[in-house]
Amino acid sequence: STFLLLLISKPTTILYFETYSVWPAYWYLRLFPKTNLYIHFHEYYSASEKISSSSYFKFLLKLEEKLLYKAKWISHTNKDRLNLFEHDYPQLNKGQFFTLPNYPPHEWLSTAQTIRNNHTTLSNSIKVIYIGAIGISTTYIVEFSNWIHQQKGAYNFSIYTDNIEQEARDYLLKLNSPYIYLNSSLPYYQLPNVLAQFD
């Protein structure tokens, strides 16, 4: 387990990602309170999301709140999320907060450039891609898909997801647009190969 690895390696600094990783860090800092703590979040959870979360997640949030005061560094991937987080925890020191963007690995750039240089466009349509979760109320999938369909081939829209609400899937299947393609999600390291083929 992670906690045992921490006990064996005895780090003087810990960086954990997301609330779900707090458990081993919490117990390690209980044993070694002088350990430097850095926390990074990819996601921001609003008060309403926290209230409706599982009991386990609520328990982790309580542990995490105790650690926030000890952290030397608390970062989010963008300033908007960081501002929301700061608003939720006004009692924390502003000097703890940082923005750490979620940039892809550098080698993706050379991979994408090679693909683009060798890619021949057979169509005049603009190719649009969406990768990620899709919900009717959390995205503009209905409005955007309708717009794509109305353009009659000026745009092609490819969706890559394994996290789609049934209502959104049903909507796309009913729309049955020849310009919209619903695909399974992509493995992370295949992203540069696929993204480079889109406008």
Secondary structure, DSSP 8 states (H G I E B T S, - for coil): -HHHHHHHH--SEEEEESGGGHHHHHHHHHH-TTSEEEEEESS---HHHHHTS-HHHHHHHHHHHHHHTT-SEEEESSHHHHHHHHHH-TTS-GGGEEE------THHHHHHHHHHHH-----SSEEEEEES-B-TTTS-HHHHHHHHHHTTTSEEEEEE-S-B-HHHHHHHHHH--TTEEEE----GGGHHHHHTT--
